[in-house]
Amino acid sequence: NYQIMMIDIDYFKKVNDSYGHEAGDAILKGFAHLTKQAIRENDVLFRYGGEEFLIFIENKNNIDIGEQIARRIKNKAEETKFIWGTQEIKITVSIGLNRYPENFKSIDQAINYADEMLYLAKKDGRNCIRSKKIHQDTSCKLSISEIKEAFDDKRIKRLTCWEWIEE
């Protein structure tokens, strides 16, 4: 019921190098605060390390909600002027979004996919949002051990009959 978003503050190392780590910490806190304002009560925000943030966006039958929230966060970051002493610091963010985490076997794989989308956003010039529709292949490509694991985890709710077609 959640989409997964990864956010990176663009060129954050330059902030630390130019203004110092205290300024960088202030930017991180300020960005976390504005991000918290841009998400909804049931969405969950984490600092994922360094200047990266991870958000679980509750999805109740609105596949576009992640994109809407990503745009809100991106726009708020662009519009905000962070003040450090007499300096005005502007930031931008790159965002990767996994709109279909249910297509992955584990939460780690789903987060890694959001991170791959983040990497694409950075590669495409930063200050952008990247998300791809994941093609759902309806053919079965599971190994026997994966099927057994699904049975053991009670992820398979009902069995269907397989027909053998002779050519």
Salt bridges, closest charged atoms under 4 A:
ASP8 OD2 - LYS122 NZ 3.55
ASP17 OD2 - LYS13 NZ 2.81
ASP43 OD1 - ARG40 NH2 2.71
GLU58 OE2 - LYS60 NZ 3.96
GLU67 OE1 - ARG71 NH1 3.83
GLU67 OE2 - ARG99 NH1 3.60
GLU78 OE2 - LYS74 NZ 2.77
ASP124 OD2 - ARG130 NE 2.73
ASP137 OD2 - LYS141 NZ 2.92
GLU146 OE2 - LYS105 NZ 1.74
GLU149 OE2 - ARG155 NH2 3.38
ASP152 OD2 - LYS148 NZ 2.84
ASP153 OD2 - ARG155 NH2 3.52
